[in-house]
Every structure is written in structure tokens, then in C-alpha cells.
Amino acid sequence: MGFDMNAFSLAGKKAIVTGGAKKTGLCYGMAVALHDAGAEIVILDANSQVENTVAELGGAKSGYHAVVANLLDLNDLSNGFQQAISALGGRLDILVNGAGLQYRCPSEEFPEDAWDRIMGVNIKGVFFMSQLAGKVMLKQGKGKIINIASTNSFIGLRNMPAYVSSKGGVKQLTMALSSEWSGRGINVNAIAPGYMDTEMSKDLQQMEQGKQLTKRIPMGRWGHPEDLMGTVVFLASSASDYISGVTLPVDGGHLAS
């Protein structure tokens, strides 16, 4: 018995990645990784900047498509999903639910509108994108759904009650969907990034809280988008066909310490 390295290939696969408009973000890096492994990609984002981002990647002739859709609006989400499916020729093999929001504020002062936006994108949007993808994948008899959770799915971080709650929900939703769909051909897993060096976290890194967090990471640094590339390709490929319901930390050893 030998191992076929082609198990990691995504040649001919069709994928949607939510988020990814900004080239410095985690979702952009994961979209590029899936593409470089062979998949045709739709990057779906509420920010119209996604159209310029995809154009810079070479556009449709290079296997990239852009769809602008607001995950806070279920009608817009559904329309965006259908646009993505159309761009991919009616098939969907991989969904990466990467779009996410956060807001820092002491819990005793946390505003309702921020709570609703964060929950709307981070958990409600993840479920309804997964529902739409699941309907397509169940008909196909196969598919991979990869949710982006967080190490805050396992632990709490101060001043981020909505974000932490939503990411805990992503972990539980991943298990729930896996329980329903893994026996019908759909693998549902999640990646839990640790403290990542992105635009969203720049302010936290400069704060004393961020400096203390760095000290708790055994590898001594915050992660980069490149650190998620191999993980997302693995979970999207046939190399992970017997893995489902898992939330996999990519955190420099933080949770283990």
C-alpha cells in the first residue's frame, strides 16, 4: 500500500470562498491556495473591491470569478450564491465560509447593532451559505464545506463577546452539519486560526493585551495567511475524506500550552 500524492490535487474542482476582497486577509490566501492546487474559484464578498482583486488575479481566464453579495441580507446572499454557481458551471465541490466580522468593546457597553452584524455574518451567514451549498452537494453525492472558526471557539477573549459567541457557534454548527451530512457524502470541517497577523488584528497587536498574547504562543509569533494554505487544501482534497466534524486549530501551539 502506498500513498498517492495526487490526493492533494484539486484539479477540476469548483470552489466558493466567502471573504477575500482584501489581499492581506486570510480568505484571500486560502482562495489562492485552492486555486494553485487546481480549483476554479469564486470569491464572494460584500466589498466591491473583490472585483478589482479578482481582476488582478487574472479574472475568469485564470480561473477566478468575483461576486459581490451581502451576507447580512439573505436575499442578497442567495442571489450571490446562485451567481457563483452559474460562474462555476452549475457545480460546487468546495465551500469555504471565511467572511467574518469582529468588534472590541467591554461587555457591559457592547452595542446591539454590533452584536447583530457580527452574529449575522459569522454564524447566520455561515449556516445559510452552508444550507445552499449542501443542497447542491447532496444532489452530487459529494462535497467539502470548510468553516473558519477561531481558537476563540475553545477559549474566551476579553471585550469580544459577540465574536467569541459566534465562533463557538461555528464549531458547534460544524459538528451538527457533519452529523447530518457526512454519511451522505459531504465532509464538514472547520479551521480555527489562532492570533493572525492581518489588518483586522493590527490594533490588538500594538496593545499591551496583544503583546501578552504573543508571549503565550509557543512558536513566538502571530500567524500569517500562508499558514492556513496547506490546511485548507488538505481539508478540501480527497486526502481528508475520512475527516468530518473536526475543528482544527492552526495557532502556533497556543491552545496546547
RODO-2510 file (C-alpha; in nm, 4 decimals, decimal comma):
residues 257
     n   res          X          Y          Z
     1     m     0,0000     0,0000     0,0000
     2     g     0,1373     0,3390    -0,0988
     3     f     0,0207     0,6977    -0,0730
     4     d    -0,0906     0,8799    -0,3870
     5     m     0,0244     1,2414    -0,3694
     6     n    -0,2480     1,3250    -0,6210
     7     a    -0,4873     1,3002    -0,3265
     8     f    -0,3981     1,6631    -0,2529
     9     s    -0,4837     1,7807    -0,6049
    10     l    -0,7943     1,9919    -0,6587
    11     a    -0,7738     1,9753    -1,0391
    12     g    -1,1161     2,0280    -1,1913
    13     k    -1,2813     2,1217    -0,8612
    14     k    -1,5149     2,4204    -0,8207
    15     a    -1,4975     2,6346    -0,5060
    16     i    -1,6609     2,9335    -0,3390
    17     v    -1,4678     3,1321    -0,0780
    18     t    -1,6550     3,3999     0,1160
    19     g    -1,4460     3,6989     0,2137
    20     g    -1,1225     3,7569     0,0264
    21     a    -1,1649     4,1028    -0,1191
    22     k    -0,8549     4,2262     0,0643
    23     k    -0,5239     4,0788    -0,0478
    24     t    -0,3832     4,0917     0,3049
    25     g    -0,6569     3,8716     0,4517
    26     l    -0,6834     3,5047     0,5426
    27     c    -0,9643     3,4363     0,2942
    28     y    -0,7651     3,5751     0,0026
    29     g    -0,4736     3,3487     0,0935
    30     m    -0,6996     3,0437     0,1144
    31     a    -0,8619     3,1248    -0,2213
    32     v    -0,5191     3,1482    -0,3844
    33     a    -0,4122     2,8211    -0,2242
    34     l    -0,7188     2,6357    -0,3535
    35     h    -0,6655     2,7836    -0,6989
    36     d    -0,2989     2,6897    -0,7039
    37     a    -0,3978     2,3334    -0,6108
    38     g    -0,6156     2,3235    -0,9236
    39     a    -0,9610     2,4584    -0,8328
    40     e    -1,1683     2,7192    -1,0129
    41     i    -1,2624     2,9872    -0,7592
    42     v    -1,5412     3,2323    -0,6889
    43     i    -1,4508     3,4907    -0,4264
    44     l    -1,7752     3,6234    -0,2785
    45     d    -1,7550     3,9377    -0,0679
    46     a    -1,9753     4,2301     0,0340
    47     n    -1,6934     4,4688    -0,0575
    48     s    -1,6997     4,5636    -0,4269
    49     q    -1,3201     4,5742    -0,4049
    50     v    -1,3415     4,1997    -0,4729
    51     e    -1,3905     4,2764    -0,8423
    52     n    -1,0555     4,4578    -0,8610
    53     t    -0,8893     4,1855    -0,6545
    54     v    -1,0091     3,9134    -0,8906
    55     a    -0,9126     4,1205    -1,1958
    56     e    -0,5592     4,1492    -1,0585
    57     l    -0,5529     3,7692    -1,0193
    58     g    -0,6314     3,7308    -1,3884
    59     g    -1,0089     3,7025    -1,3822
    60     a    -1,2149     3,4284    -1,5404
    61     k    -0,9472     3,3306    -1,7905
    62     s    -0,7229     3,2438    -1,4957
    63     g    -0,9935     3,0564    -1,3062
    64     y    -1,1079     3,3336    -1,0709
    65     h    -1,4527     3,4939    -1,0507
    66     a    -1,5898     3,7745    -0,8323
    67     v    -1,9372     3,8002    -0,6814
    68     v    -2,0500     4,0921    -0,4673
    69     a    -2,3063     3,9875    -0,2064
    70     n    -2,4032     4,0994     0,1424
    71     l    -2,4202     3,8035     0,3814
    72     l    -2,6348     4,0098     0,6210
    73     d    -2,9181     4,0067     0,3660
    74     l    -3,0489     3,6549     0,2990
    75     n    -3,1946     3,7519    -0,0382
    76     d    -2,8639     3,9027    -0,1461
    77     l    -2,6781     3,6018    -0,0040
    78     s    -2,8969     3,3637    -0,2041
    79     n    -2,8661     3,5672    -0,5227
    80     g    -2,4904     3,5851    -0,4780
    81     f    -2,4706     3,2101    -0,4276
    82     q    -2,6655     3,1480    -0,7481
    83     q    -2,4359     3,3872    -0,9380
    84     a    -2,1388     3,1922    -0,8040
    85     i    -2,2865     2,8566    -0,9054
    86     s    -2,3583     2,9932    -1,2523
    87     a    -1,9990     3,1186    -1,2870
    88     l    -1,8769     2,7709    -1,1892
    89     g    -2,0934     2,5947    -1,4458
    90     g    -2,3540     2,4602    -1,2037
    91     r    -2,1244     2,2512    -0,9857
    92     l    -1,9813     2,3108    -0,6390
    93     d    -1,7210     2,0894    -0,4757
    94     i    -1,5837     2,3180    -0,2028
    95     l    -1,7287     2,5951     0,0128
    96     v    -1,5047     2,7940     0,2454
    97     n    -1,7088     3,0093     0,4841
    98     g    -1,4372     3,2620     0,5568
    99     a    -1,6103     3,6005     0,5834
   100     g    -1,6192     3,7342     0,9359
   101     l    -1,6509     4,0457     1,1498
   102     q    -1,5337     4,1406     1,4951
   103     y    -1,5744     4,4348     1,7310
   104     r    -1,3981     4,5020     2,0605
   105     c    -1,5861     4,6620     2,3467
   106     p    -1,6349     4,5847     2,7172
   107     s    -1,9317     4,3535     2,7565
   108     e    -2,1168     4,5972     2,9804
   109     e    -2,1125     4,8525     2,6968
   110     f    -2,1449     4,6263     2,3921
   111     p    -2,3981     4,7731     2,1418
   112     e    -2,6855     4,5770     1,9932
   113     d    -2,6122     4,6761     1,6338
   114     a    -2,2571     4,5424     1,6557
   115     w    -2,3874     4,2189     1,8100
   116     d    -2,6393     4,1742     1,5293
   117     r    -2,3872     4,2434     1,2498
   118     i    -2,1319     4,0029     1,3904
   119     m    -2,3828     3,7259     1,4531
   120     g    -2,5393     3,7901     1,1132
   121     v    -2,2178     3,7334     0,9199
   122     n    -2,0226     3,4998     1,1479
   123     i    -2,2896     3,2404     1,2228
   124     k    -2,6176     3,3114     1,0413
   125     g    -2,4387     3,3726     0,7124
   126     v    -2,2279     3,0601     0,7602
   127     f    -2,5374     2,8474     0,8142
   128     f    -2,7354     2,9745     0,5185
   129     m    -2,4376     2,9574     0,2805
   130     s    -2,3834     2,6014     0,4018
   131     q    -2,7511     2,5233     0,3524
   132     l    -2,7395     2,6407    -0,0091
   133     a    -2,4140     2,4570    -0,0739
   134     g    -2,5472     2,1469     0,0992
   135     k    -2,8450     2,1266    -0,1350
   136     v    -2,6112     2,1276    -0,4356
   137     m    -2,3605     1,8861    -0,2828
   138     l    -2,6249     1,6396    -0,1625
   139     k    -2,7519     1,6082    -0,5187
   140     q    -2,3948     1,5485    -0,6356
   141     g    -2,3330     1,2999    -0,3550
   142     k    -2,0063     1,4676    -0,2587
   143     g    -1,8644     1,7962    -0,1338
   144     k    -1,6429     1,9708     0,1193
   145     i    -1,7543     2,2522     0,3489
   146     i    -1,4816     2,4284     0,5462
   147     n    -1,5858     2,6818     0,8071
   148     i    -1,3457     2,9319     0,9583
   149     a    -1,3774     2,9141     1,3344
   150     s    -1,1181     3,0505     1,5791
   151     t    -0,9197     2,9499     1,8813
   152     n    -1,1895     3,1577     2,0496
   153     s    -1,4213     2,8687     1,9648
   154     f    -1,2413     2,6966     2,2540
   155     i    -1,1469     2,9835     2,4857
   156     g    -1,2783     3,3304     2,5658
   157     l    -1,1071     3,6598     2,4880
   158     r    -1,1943     3,9753     2,6765
   159     n    -1,4018     4,2527     2,5189
   160     m    -1,5203     4,0398     2,2239
   161     p    -1,8426     3,8758     2,3464
   162     a    -2,0177     3,8616     2,0083
   163     y    -1,7144     3,7350     1,8170
   164     v    -1,6356     3,4664     2,0740
   165     s    -2,0002     3,3574     2,0867
   166     s    -2,0254     3,3404     1,7091
   167     k    -1,7073     3,1373     1,6739
   168     g    -1,8216     2,8973     1,9428
   169     g    -2,1353     2,8612     1,7336
   170     v    -1,9301     2,7860     1,4211
   171     k    -1,7617     2,4962     1,5996
   172     q    -2,0958     2,3529     1,7114
   173     l    -2,2565     2,4116     1,3712
   174     t    -1,9676     2,2287     1,2051
   175     m    -2,0374     1,9227     1,4193
   176     a    -2,4126     1,9455     1,3664
   177     l    -2,3872     1,9631     0,9873
   178     s    -2,1282     1,6875     0,9848
   179     s    -2,3632     1,4656     1,1836
   180     e    -2,6356     1,5172     0,9224
   181     w    -2,4344     1,5204     0,6022
   182     s    -2,1109     1,3224     0,6377
   183     g    -2,2957     0,9944     0,5755
   184     r    -2,4336     1,1466     0,2557
   185     g    -2,1022     1,2475     0,1039
   186     i    -2,0345     1,5929     0,2489
   187     n    -1,7370     1,6464     0,4781
   188     v    -1,7912     1,9438     0,7088
   189     n    -1,4878     2,0666     0,8998
   190     a    -1,3555     2,3919     1,0419
   191     i    -1,0200     2,5627     1,0739
   192     a    -0,9543     2,7532     1,3954
   193     p    -0,6867     3,0161     1,3296
   194     g    -0,5034     3,1473     1,6309
   195     y    -0,3773     3,5033     1,6569
   196     m    -0,3169     3,6019     1,2958
   197     d    -0,1245     3,8980     1,1566
   198     t    -0,3959     4,0619     0,9487
   199     e    -0,5407     4,4089     0,9025
   200     m    -0,8228     4,3165     1,1414
   201     s    -0,5775     4,2479     1,4242
   202     k    -0,3248     4,5283     1,3753
   203     d    -0,4613     4,7397     1,6583
   204     l    -0,4715     4,4454     1,9007
   205     q    -0,1106     4,3540     1,8259
   206     q     0,0038     4,7005     1,9281
   207     m    -0,1898     4,6946     2,2546
   208     e    -0,0465     4,5585     2,5770
   209     q    -0,3054     4,2794     2,5578
   210     g    -0,1675     4,1799     2,2169
   211     k     0,1898     4,1778     2,3423
   212     q     0,0883     3,9491     2,6268
   213     l    -0,0898     3,7209     2,3802
   214     t     0,2276     3,6901     2,1747
   215     k     0,4104     3,5634     2,4812
   216     r     0,1589     3,2810     2,5143
   217     i     0,2242     3,1443     2,1636
   218     p     0,4927     2,8736     2,1896
   219     m     0,6157     2,9453     1,8362
   220     g     0,6731     3,3068     1,9400
   221     r     0,4866     3,4786     1,6574
   222     w     0,1418     3,5527     1,5193
   223     g     0,0314     3,3502     1,2185
   224     h     0,0193     3,4668     0,8579
   225     p    -0,2271     3,3890     0,5758
   226     e     0,0293     3,1475     0,4323
   227     d    -0,0012     2,9362     0,7472
   228     l    -0,3572     2,8376     0,6511
   229     m    -0,2865     2,7445     0,2899
   230     g    -0,1831     2,3834     0,3412
   231     t    -0,4615     2,3217     0,5907
   232     v    -0,7397     2,4443     0,3635
   233     v    -0,6075     2,2463     0,0663
   234     f    -0,5875     1,9318     0,2815
   235     l    -0,9453     1,9683     0,4070
   236     a    -1,0711     2,0438     0,0548
   237     s    -0,8936     1,7445    -0,1006
   238     s    -0,9585     1,3713    -0,1054
   239     a    -0,6659     1,3308     0,1371
   240     s    -0,9132     1,4234     0,4145
   241     d    -1,2075     1,2097     0,3013
   242     y    -1,2398     1,0307     0,6373
   243     i    -1,2300     1,3504     0,8439
   244     s    -1,5531     1,5284     0,9311
   245     g    -1,6872     1,7337     1,2211
   246     v    -1,3402     1,8473     1,3267
   247     t    -1,2323     2,1993     1,4217
   248     l    -0,8584     2,2065     1,3562
   249     p    -0,6502     2,4731     1,5348
   250     v    -0,3766     2,6457     1,3371
   251     d    -0,2342     2,8501     1,6203
   252     g     0,1393     2,8041     1,6694
   253     g     0,0732     2,5663     1,9582
   254     h    -0,1245     2,8210     2,1619
   255     l    -0,4132     2,6000     2,2722
   256     a    -0,1784     2,3177     2,3678
   257     s     0,0144     2,5434     2,6044
***
